[in-house]
């Protein structure tokens, strides 16, 4: 069933660390070898052995419209005829910048980069320059990419692997990163009481999506805004995942909390490598060449990613898309809840908009500590059976599922049936 994937993986481990270019793709957390994808269309993935899967990863978030959306593909094809990269300004980066600034009121100027990691790393440098301070506050289980400052109690692949920090991160980098607890404002207040004059910024995923999906309490986000305003620190929303995922614009458009800086990625590139960070003119004017905070990138603002992002955002301006995504996700997760309850199996399903995570725990999941009560062995067994039945969830308990505009009711039916079969096998 997986002969070609097995052969390719056996070869890949000789040329790439772990045979992959990003750790979660190795499938170690679910006790499997990875599959190699040949193509994708709509809500479906097809591997090199011609197996079909209903995809609830969507490249870990960017593909809100589904794979190979014809308008996006046509845009990429058309623009590529005129070249793939210029190393010079182009009309597409200007148009995408305008769309982002119009959609997210807290962003008056934006700088395009090539990944979410690059965006968050650059935003932290800018915050330090603006405030003249060095320390940052991040939250246990929140993942902001693999820059040194963030690899302390991070989420995503590090959380899956149970690694609290990465070797190779200098001790003095770790000293500048303070850890608080998501949804626990008192843990933030304690840090500011002790080191107020040294804290440049608080960075947070306004909806935590890298330890599985953990929803914020509104009072928590409002409290972060109040603390940072009172102390002169900046508030950074990492909306690499949530930007344009839950609403046209950012989650900040929903919760009503306005950060000083915002980082974006994933959806704004239409499936191509992309990142961005933005904020007020006052802060962003510190960036070179206007100011002295240096950041550069050869492929930043490349015409392919910019044009794909423009087409994607214009399609997302139709509000019916978000309504449909939310309805599909509601139908799926509520039917899944019924299946779990019929099996009398402990679980928690967190859901928001077109995002959801199934946690194998008896706890209500609102924090990092709740997440860590999850039965990862049970998730692995569940995943393996689900996979056999043609449903592609994230190969780790601590990732988020995404519904796309390409999913249909038939996909929901097949997924529910696959979950029923999977649970029958593992009980």
C-alpha positions, 0 to 999 in steps of 0.5 A, a space after each residue: 500500500 505504501 511501497 513507493 513512499 517506503 522506498 523514497 523515505 529509505 533514500 531520503 534519510 541518507 540525504 536529509 535529516 530524518 528524511 524530511 525538511 520539517 520535523 513533524 513530517 517524519 510521523 514519529 509522534 504517531 509511530 509511522 513512516 511518512 508518506 510522499 505526496 504526489 499531488 493535491 486537488 481541492 480537499 484531497 491529497 494523493 500519495 505516490 502509491 495513489 492512495 487518496 486522503 481527505 486532507 484536514 491539514 491544508 499544508 498546516 493552514 495556508 490553503 484555506 481555499 483548498 489545494 490547487 484552487 484554479 484562480 490561484 494556480 492561474 495567477 501563479 502561472 500567468 505571473 511566472 511567465 514574466 519571471 519568478 523573482 526580480 530582486 527589485 520592487 514589483 506591483 504585486 508587493 504593493 497591492 498585497 501590502 495595501 490589502 493587508 493594511 486595509 484589512 487590519 486597522 492596527 497595521 499602517 505599514 507592513 514589511 514582507 518576508 519569506 516565512 513566519 519565523 522570519 516575521 516573528 524574529 524581525 518583529 522582536 528585533 524591532 520591538 527591542 529597538 523601539 523600546 530600548 529593552 531586551 527581554 520578551 515574554 512568550 507563553 508556554 506551548 506557543 510556537 513562533 518559529 525556530 529563531 533562538 529567542 522562541 525555542 524555550 517551552 515552544 509548541 508545535 514540533 518541539 512540544 510533540 517531541 517533548 523538547 523544552 528547548 533546542 541545543 544550539 541556543 546560547 544561554 544568554 538568548 534564553 535569559 532574555 526570554 521569559 515564560 508565562 502561562 497562556 490564559 493566566 494573566 497573573 503569570 504575566 503580571 508577576 514577570 512585569 512586577 519583577 522585570 518591568 523595566 527590561 521587558 520589550 514586548 509580549 508576543 502571543 498567538 491570540 488563538 493558540 494553535 501550536 499546542 493543538 487549538 487552545 482558545 483565549 479568554 477575552 479578559 486575558 487578551 485585554 489584560 495583556 493590552 492593558 499591562 503593555 500599555 502601562 509599562 511601555 512594552 509592545 504587544 505582538 500578536 502572532 497571527 501567522 495562523 489566524 490571519 485571514 483564517 477566522 475572518 477577513 483580517 486578523 483575530 484582532 478584528 474579532 476580539 477587539 484588542 489592537 496590538 502594536 505589531 502583528 506577524 502574518 504568514 501562511 494564507 497571505 501567500 496563497 500556498 507559497 512561502 511568505 511572511 509579513 510583519 506590520 504595525 503603526 507608522 511610528 514603529 515601522 519607520 524604524 526599519 531600514 532603509 527608513 530607519 536603522 533596524 536592519 532586515 533584508 531578504 533576497 526573495 522578500 515580496 517575490 512576485 509569485 507569492 505576492 500575486 498568489 496572496 492577492 488572488 487568495 485575499 480577494 476571494 476571501 472578501 466574499 463573507 459567505 466563504 467564512 460562513 460556509 467554513 464555520 458551518 462545515 466545521 460545526 457540522 463535523 465537530 458536533 458529529 464527532 462529539 456524538 461519536 465519542 460520546 457513544 463510545 463513552 471515550 474521554 476526549 475534548 474537542 476545541 473548535 473555532 471557525 474552521 479550526 479544531 483539535 481532538 484532545 484525548 484527555 478528560 480535562 477541559 483544555 484551556 492551558 498548556 498544562 491541560 494540553 499536557 494531560 493528553 494521551 498521546 499514545 491513544 492519539 497515535 493509535 487513533 491516527 493510524 486507523 484514521 489514516 488507513 481509512 483515508 483521512 489525513 489529520 496532523 501526525 501529532 496530537 499537538 497540531 491543529 486541524 483545518 477545514 477548507 473551502 474545498 471540503 464538501 458534505 460528502 467529505 464530512 460524512 466519510 470523515 465521521 465514518 472513518 472516526 467511528 471505525 478508528 475508535 472501534 479499533 482502538 477501544 
